[in-house]
């Protein structure tokens, strides 16, 4: 079975998930983080000045409604510059890059960053998995409510290394937000793994699956993938998408392998093109 997720829909859903996630934070948290967004036609960009990882400084939607232009790229760079960030990523599906991309990227000072695999699953052609993966005895999976939001967000952000001030508060703020579902796995009373899914009409997006280091290799992420697939199907989504780091020669990405076992199929590998303030 070959996934039929339209790449433009997949790309837009991904960047919409990031911007919706971040802007759920209260105004005071957004201000302390130096958080801002850009929305220009299909292009959306997010900037968080006080995030030293630069991970959340990202732009997407480029090329989804019209060919990528120098003006589009310049607009994103100007937005980053105006927000005082020093580095940001431009996410463009490979087949949406213009023919003269190498020359264009060089002129704008864009450099190749990490490579990610974009994956998709057609929920109509391949319904959700029958039966969830077995969990360790004493573990349970369930929906997270607002009262558990801070613990849930702490596991999510610290696992990924996003520990700058107010980053956990930002993540806790989107628990219970419309068009989102958040799940956790508990070992007794402790949350050991988390995951969420963004519901964008026909398309859903897997977001922020993370397991505490001392609880890995015990099936948590497979269980969280299954419950989120169920949630997307129950919400009437036709497709669901995700991305994770691409595997280089001799490399093994457990997240990628878990997604493949859950029925996701690779759509393409995408380079995150890096913008720098000196550009």
C-alpha positions as CSV (number, residue, x, y, z in Angstrom):
1,X,0.0,0.0,0.0
2,X,1.4,3.4,-1.0
3,X,0.3,6.4,1.0
4,X,-1.8,9.0,-0.8
5,X,-1.3,11.9,1.6
6,X,-0.9,15.1,-0.5
7,X,2.5,16.5,0.3
8,X,1.2,20.0,0.5
9,X,-1.4,18.9,3.1
10,X,1.3,17.1,5.0
11,X,3.7,20.1,5.1
12,X,1.0,22.6,6.1
13,X,-0.4,20.3,8.8
14,X,3.1,20.0,10.4
15,X,3.9,23.7,10.6
16,X,0.3,24.4,11.8
17,X,0.8,22.0,14.6
18,X,4.0,23.8,15.7
19,X,2.5,27.3,15.6
20,X,-0.7,26.2,17.3
21,X,1.2,24.4,20.0
22,X,3.4,27.4,20.8
23,X,0.7,30.1,20.6
24,X,-1.4,28.2,23.2
25,X,0.9,29.7,25.9
26,X,-0.4,32.7,27.9
27,X,0.7,36.1,26.7
28,X,3.1,36.5,29.6
29,X,4.9,33.3,28.7
30,X,5.0,34.2,25.0
31,X,6.5,37.6,25.9
32,X,9.1,36.1,28.2
33,X,10.2,33.6,25.5
34,X,10.2,36.2,22.7
35,X,7.7,34.1,20.8
36,X,6.2,35.3,17.5
37,X,4.6,33.9,14.4
38,X,4.4,34.8,10.7
39,X,1.4,33.9,8.6
40,X,1.7,35.0,4.9
41,X,-0.5,33.0,2.6
42,X,0.4,29.3,2.9
43,X,3.7,30.3,4.7
44,X,3.8,30.0,8.4
45,X,6.9,30.6,10.6
46,X,7.5,30.4,14.4
47,X,10.3,32.1,16.3
48,X,11.2,31.7,20.0
49,X,14.1,34.1,20.7
50,X,14.9,32.6,24.2
51,X,15.1,29.0,23.0
52,X,18.9,28.3,22.8
53,X,18.3,25.1,20.8
54,X,16.8,27.1,17.9
55,X,14.6,24.0,17.3
56,X,11.3,25.9,17.3
57,X,12.6,28.6,14.9
58,X,11.0,27.0,11.8
59,X,9.1,27.9,8.7
60,X,6.8,25.7,6.6
61,X,4.2,25.8,3.9
62,X,6.7,27.0,1.4
63,X,5.8,25.8,-2.1
64,X,2.5,24.3,-1.2
65,X,0.3,26.8,-3.1
66,X,2.8,28.4,-5.5
67,X,6.4,27.8,-6.5
68,X,9.0,28.9,-3.9
69,X,10.3,32.4,-4.7
70,X,13.2,34.4,-3.4
71,X,10.6,36.9,-2.0
72,X,9.1,34.0,0.1
73,X,12.5,33.1,1.5
74,X,13.5,36.7,2.1
75,X,10.2,37.3,3.9
76,X,11.0,34.4,6.3
77,X,14.5,35.6,6.9
78,X,13.3,39.2,7.5
79,X,10.9,37.8,10.1
80,X,13.6,35.9,11.9
81,X,15.9,38.9,11.9
82,X,13.1,41.2,13.2
83,X,12.5,38.7,16.1
84,X,16.1,38.7,17.1
85,X,16.8,35.1,16.5
86,X,20.2,34.0,15.1
87,X,19.2,30.8,13.4
88,X,16.0,29.2,11.9
89,X,15.0,26.3,9.7
90,X,13.1,26.3,6.4
91,X,11.3,23.1,5.8
92,X,10.6,22.5,2.1
93,X,9.6,19.1,0.6
94,X,12.3,18.1,-1.9
95,X,10.0,18.1,-5.0
96,X,8.8,21.6,-4.1
97,X,12.3,23.1,-4.4
98,X,12.8,25.3,-7.5
99,X,15.1,24.0,-10.3
100,X,17.7,26.7,-9.4
101,X,17.6,25.9,-5.7
102,X,21.4,25.3,-5.3
103,X,22.1,28.8,-6.7
104,X,19.2,30.4,-4.7
105,X,20.3,28.8,-1.4
106,X,23.9,29.9,-2.0
107,X,22.9,33.5,-2.7
108,X,20.7,33.6,0.5
109,X,23.3,31.9,2.7
110,X,21.1,28.9,3.4
111,X,23.0,25.8,4.4
112,X,22.0,22.2,4.7
113,X,20.9,21.0,8.2
114,X,19.5,17.8,9.5
115,X,17.6,15.4,7.3
116,X,14.2,14.1,8.3
117,X,11.9,11.4,7.0
118,X,8.4,12.5,6.3
119,X,6.0,9.6,6.9
120,X,2.3,9.2,6.1
121,X,-0.5,6.7,6.7
122,X,-3.9,6.6,4.9
123,X,-6.4,5.9,7.7
124,X,-9.1,4.9,5.2
125,X,-7.0,2.5,3.2
126,X,-5.3,1.1,6.3
127,X,-7.5,1.4,9.4
128,X,-6.0,1.7,12.9
129,X,-4.2,-1.2,14.3
130,X,-6.4,-4.0,15.7
131,X,-5.4,-4.4,19.4
132,X,-2.8,-2.2,21.1
133,X,0.7,-3.3,21.8
134,X,1.1,-4.9,25.3
135,X,2.5,-2.7,28.0
136,X,4.6,-3.7,30.9
137,X,2.6,-4.9,34.0
138,X,1.7,-1.9,36.1
139,X,1.8,0.5,33.1
140,X,-1.3,2.1,31.7
141,X,-2.0,4.5,28.8
142,X,-4.7,7.2,29.0
143,X,-5.7,10.8,28.2
144,X,-4.0,13.6,30.0
145,X,-6.1,16.3,31.7
146,X,-5.2,19.9,32.4
147,X,-4.3,19.1,36.1
148,X,-1.6,16.7,34.8
149,X,-0.4,19.1,32.2
150,X,2.7,20.3,34.0
151,X,4.1,16.8,34.8
152,X,3.2,15.8,31.2
153,X,5.0,18.8,29.7
154,X,8.0,18.3,32.0
155,X,8.5,14.7,30.6
156,X,8.1,16.0,27.1
157,X,10.4,19.0,27.3
158,X,13.2,17.6,29.5
159,X,13.4,14.4,27.4
160,X,14.1,16.5,24.3
161,X,16.4,18.8,26.2
162,X,14.2,21.9,26.0
163,X,14.8,23.2,29.6
164,X,15.1,26.9,29.1
165,X,12.9,29.0,31.4
166,X,9.2,28.9,30.5
167,X,9.6,26.2,27.9
168,X,7.8,23.7,30.1
169,X,5.1,26.2,30.9
170,X,4.6,26.7,27.1
171,X,4.1,23.0,26.6
172,X,1.8,22.6,29.6
173,X,-0.5,25.3,28.1
174,X,-1.6,23.3,25.1
175,X,-2.9,20.3,27.1
176,X,-6.6,20.2,26.4
177,X,-6.5,22.7,23.6
178,X,-9.1,22.2,20.8
179,X,-7.9,20.0,17.9
180,X,-5.3,18.3,20.1
181,X,-5.3,15.1,22.0
182,X,-2.6,14.4,24.6
183,X,-1.7,10.9,26.0
184,X,0.6,9.5,28.6
185,X,1.8,6.2,29.9
186,X,1.9,5.9,33.7
187,X,4.0,3.6,35.8
188,X,2.0,3.7,39.0
189,X,1.5,7.5,39.6
190,X,4.5,8.6,37.5
191,X,4.3,9.6,33.8
192,X,7.0,7.8,31.9
193,X,6.1,8.5,28.3
194,X,4.0,11.1,26.4
195,X,2.6,11.8,23.0
196,X,0.1,14.1,21.3
197,X,-1.7,14.4,18.0
198,X,-2.9,17.5,16.2
199,X,-6.2,17.2,14.3
200,X,-6.4,19.4,11.2
201,X,-9.5,18.4,9.4
202,X,-8.7,15.5,7.0
203,X,-5.1,15.3,8.2
204,X,-3.6,14.6,11.6
205,X,0.0,15.1,12.8
206,X,1.9,13.0,15.3
207,X,3.6,15.4,17.7
208,X,6.2,15.1,20.4
209,X,6.4,11.4,21.3
210,X,8.9,11.1,24.2
211,X,9.9,8.4,26.7
212,X,11.9,9.1,29.9
213,X,15.4,7.6,29.4
214,X,15.0,5.0,32.2
215,X,11.8,3.7,30.6
216,X,12.8,3.1,27.0
217,X,12.7,-0.2,25.1
218,X,9.5,-1.4,26.9
219,X,6.9,-0.6,24.2
220,X,5.7,2.8,25.4
221,X,6.1,4.5,22.0
222,X,4.3,1.7,20.1
223,X,1.4,2.0,22.5
224,X,1.3,5.7,22.2
225,X,1.4,5.5,18.4
226,X,-1.6,3.1,18.4
227,X,-3.8,5.2,20.7
228,X,-3.1,8.3,18.6
229,X,-3.9,6.5,15.4
230,X,-7.2,5.5,17.0
231,X,-7.8,9.2,18.0
232,X,-7.2,10.5,14.5
233,X,-9.5,7.9,13.0
234,X,-12.2,8.6,15.5
235,X,-12.0,12.3,14.7
236,X,-12.7,11.5,11.0
237,X,-9.2,12.2,9.7
238,X,-8.3,10.6,6.4
239,X,-4.6,10.8,6.8
240,X,-2.0,11.1,9.5
241,X,1.6,12.2,9.1
242,X,4.8,12.3,11.2
243,X,8.5,13.0,10.8
244,X,11.6,11.8,12.5
245,X,15.3,11.8,11.9
246,X,16.6,10.0,8.8
247,X,18.9,7.1,9.2
248,X,22.4,7.5,7.8
249,X,24.7,4.6,6.9
250,X,25.0,2.4,10.0
251,X,22.5,4.4,12.0
252,X,19.4,3.1,13.7
253,X,16.5,5.4,14.7
254,X,14.1,3.5,17.0
255,X,11.4,6.1,16.4
256,X,11.5,5.5,12.7
257,X,11.3,1.8,13.1
258,X,8.3,2.1,15.5
259,X,6.5,4.2,13.0
260,X,7.1,1.7,10.2
261,X,5.8,-1.1,12.3
262,X,2.7,1.0,13.0
263,X,1.9,1.2,9.3
264,X,3.5,4.5,8.4
265,X,5.2,4.7,5.0
266,X,8.1,7.0,4.1
267,X,7.0,9.8,1.7
268,X,10.3,11.5,1.2
269,X,13.4,12.7,3.0
270,X,13.6,16.5,3.7
271,X,16.5,18.7,4.5
272,X,16.0,21.4,7.0
273,X,17.7,24.4,5.3
274,X,19.3,26.7,7.9
275,X,19.0,30.4,7.8
276,X,21.6,32.4,9.8
277,X,21.4,36.0,11.0
278,X,24.4,37.0,8.9
279,X,22.5,35.8,5.8
